[in-house]
Amino acid sequence: MKRTVIQIDENLCNGCGNCVTGCHEGALQLIDGKAVMVSDLYCDGLGACIGECPVGAITFMEREAKPYDEIAVMERLVPKGEAAVLAHLKHLHDHGEAEWVRQGVEYLDRHGIKMDLSLFGAEVSSHDSAGDGEPRPEACRPAMQNAKTPLACGCPGSMAREIRRPGKGFSMAPNRNMEQVQPIQRSELSQFPVQLHLLNPQAGFLRGADLLLAADCTAFASGEFHGRFLRGKSLAIACPKLDSNTEVYVDKLTEMIDVAKIDTLTVLVMEVPCCRGLVRIAQLAREQAERNIPIKVIVLSVAGEVVSDQWI
């Protein structure tokens, strides 16, 4: 499958080893004075190593790669000691990868390995059980919602993150003359990034999600975009006419269906002919995927009115 991993320019790499230290998963090693990716299994695609490289030798790329394996990473890190394991879990935690944190904590529990997880913002160990013998990995999550530490992840525009909002619906704001308050609809966006080229198909916010695949123009055409179409969904935006390398979109959506196991896919397009290409991309992804998920296609007029709304 195609997924986002890092690549290293050996001509730029000076062998400083900063990226090796920054890669908590152990995907990188120094070999013959150069940083080398030793296994796709260990690269989470979150990019902590990019911020550690002083010469810009590391970048993201999409290519055929094995799926990231949290259990394989834990097996590799546990022999290195508690500090290495906790650094790894915190790295995932700060990026909002709750599912991988859960798998890591469950690995510790299954193997009877006790560690202090209080650095995640809660007094909890891998064996915190509330008396029923079950692990409580969800206790690790509060700090994720309030993390203030800057993340060294290269370009902030491609760093995956969840957006948590205190409330929904409408807020009130004064108009220009301050004579009366005007309703302002709050954003329903729950994650970033949103452009399909930048989305990591294995991002935590995609797992089990209802995904809205929206043509770029739809959010500008419809005043109901947030409240009617985006609410309760993860978002990917794309333009089948202007975007380059759209064949990658098929691979990404296929991975979202099979690996992230998105629940439904809604394709929101304009009535113009070129927009139908986005529907075809979604159909090709479903045809290639091992799972079969329902796809809804909503077509908007250039005035923003719903022309058709149907499952295909």
N, C-alpha and C positions, 0 to 999 in steps of 0.2 A: 504494500500500500504506500501511497505518497503521504508524507507528513513533514512538518517543519523540524529540521535539525540544524545544527551549526556546521559551518565549513571553515577550514583554516587555510589561509594563504601562507604557504611555507616560505615564500620569498620575503614576506613581511615579518614573519615570526622571528623574534630574537631569542627565544628559549628562556625567557625570564621565569616562567613557571607560575605566574600570577593566576592564569586561567585554571591551572590544575588545582590550585588551592581553592579557587572560587567555585569549582564544580563539585558540589557536595555529593553528587551521585556517583562519582568515580568514572565518568565517561571519558575523561581526558588523562593522558599520561605524557611525560616527556620521554621521547625516544630519539636518540642520536641528536640531542640538542634542539628538538623541535616538538611542539605540542601536537599530539595525534589523538584523534577520536578512536578509542579502542573498541567501542561497541554501540550500535544504534539502540540496543536495549536499554542502555543507561542514560541516554540523552533525553531529558524531559522537554526540550524545546523552549524553555522559559528564558534562557539567555543570561543567567547570572555571570557567566564567563565573559560575555561581551564587554561588560562594564569594567572587568578586571584587566583587559588587554590594553597596554599603554601605546601600542603601535597600530591599532585598528586592524589586526590580522584575522579577526573572527567576525563572521556575518551569519545571518540566517539564510537558509535555502530550503526549497521544497524538493524532495527526491524520494525515490523508492527506499523505504527503510522499515525495519521491523518495528512493531508497536512497542511503545515504552512499557517496561515491566517493573512495577514497584516492588514486587516480591524479589526479583533478581537483584535489584538495587539494595534492598535490605540485607539479603544474604551476603552481598559484597561489603556492606558497611559495618555490620554488627561486629565482625572480628577486629575492626579498627577502633572500637570503643564507643563509649556513651557520647563523647563530645562530637564525633563524626555523625552519629545517628541523629542527635538532636539538631545539629546544624542543617542536616538534610531535611528533617521534618519541618523545621522553621522556614526553610526556603520554600517548600511547597505551601505551607500554611500562609505565608505572607503574600503568595500569589493567588490565594483563594482556591487552591486545589484540594478541597475538603475530602474528595473521594480517595485521592492518593494518600492523604494523611490518615484516613480511616484504615486503608489497607496496611499502611506501615505500622500503625498502633496495634492492629489485630495480629500482625506478624509477631510483634513483641509479646503479646498476650499468649499466643499459641505456643511459643517457645519458652514461656516462663521467664522472660527477661524484664526485670523491673527497672524503670527509669523515671526520673523526675521530670514531668512535663509541665511544671508550673511556669516555665518561661513563656508558655503560650497564653498566659493571662488567667489561668485557672489552677487551683491547687488540685492536681490530679496526677495519678500515675497510670501506667498502662494496665494496672489491675484494679483501678477504681471501679467498684462494682455495685454500690448501693445495696449490697447484701444478696444480690441474685446471681452472682458469679459471672455476669456479663460485662465485657469491657464497655467503657463509655467514651469512645473517641470523639463524640460530639462535644465533650467538655473542652476539647482543644480549640473550639471555634471562636469564642468571644473575641480573642485578640485579633483575629482576622478582620473583624468588623471595625476595629479601632486602630489598626496598625498605622503608625506615624513615621516609621523608619523609612528613609528613602531607599528605593531598590535600585541596585546597579544592574540594569537589564538592557542596556543599549538604548535603542530608539524607544522613547516612551509611547509613541504612537502604535507600536505593535505589541506592547506588554498587555497580556490578558488580565482583566480585573472585573470583579462584580461591582455593581452600583447598588447600594442599599439606601432607600429613601424613607424618611420618617413617616410619611403619609401618602395618601393617594387622592385623586379627584382634583378639586379646584382650590386655589388660594386666592386671596383678594389683594389687589394692589391699587393705589390711587392713580387716577388719570392725570394728564398733564396739568390740568387746571386745579387739581386737588379738591374738586367739588364733590366727587363721589368715587366709590371704589369700583373697580372693574374686575370681573373674574378672569383668572389666568389658569389655564389647564396645565397641570404639572406633567413633566416628562414621564413616560412609561419605560424609558430605556433602562435596562437592568444589567448591561455589560458593556465593555469596551475592549478591543476595537469592534467595528461593525462591518467594515469592508471585507468582502469574502476572501480576497487575496491575503489579508492580514490575520484572518481567524485561524486559530489552531483547532483542528477538528476534535482534539482530545481535551479541550478546555473544560474545566469543571462545570461551568454554567451551561454547557451544551448537553450534559448527560441527562437523558430522559426528558429533554425539553420539547416543547412545542416550538418549532422554528418558523419564523417569518422570513422568507426570502423576497426582498422587495426591490423592485427596479428603482434606480436612483430618483427618478422624477416623482414617484408616487407621494413621497412625504411633502413635497411642495404643492402638489395638485390637490390633495385632500386635507381639509382642516380637521378631519376626524382620524388622522393617521394614528396618533397616540392612543386615544380613548377607544377607538373601534377596532383597529387592526393590530396594534403592537401590544396592548395590555396582556400581561401574562405570558408573553413569548420572548424567546431569545431572537436576536435580529442579525441578519446578514443582508448587505446591500450589494448590488452589482448592476452593471449595464452591459447587456449582451452585444450592443453595437459598438461602444467606445472602449470597453475594457480589452486589454491584450491577454493572450494566453488563457482563454476561457475554457480550454479543455481541462485545465487544472481544477476548474470549478466542479466538473463532474466527479473527479477523484475525491475532492474534499467532501462533497455532499454524500458520496458513497461511504466514505469513512464515518461521517456523522451518523449515517443510518446504521451501519454495522458495528462500529466501535462505541461511539457516544450513545447509540441507541435512542436517537431522537424519536419522539412519540408520533408527532404529525409534522407535515411540511405544508405551509401555506405560501403560495406564490402570488405576490401582489404586483400586477403589471399595468401599464397603460394600454389603451386601445390601439396604439400605433403598431404597425406590423413588426418592427424590429424587436419589440418587447416580447413577442412570442418565443424568441430564442431562449429566454430565461425559463419558460415553461418546458421547452425541449430539454434544456440542461437538467432540470429536475427529473424529468421522465427518464433520461438516460441513466442518471444516478440510481434511480429506483430499479431500473432494469439490470444494472451491474451488481447491485447490492444483494446480499444473501437474505436480508430481511425485506419484507414487503410492508410498507407503511402507507397510510392514506395521504393523498395530496389534494389540497383544495386550491383552485385557481380563481382569483378575484381580479376582474378587469375593471379599470377606471377609465372614464372618459377624460378628455383633455380638460374638462371643467371640474374634474374631481368627483363626479357622480359614479356610483357603482352600475356598471353596464351588465355584468354577469357575475355569479357567485356559485361555483359548483365543484363537487368532488370529482376527480378523474381517476 
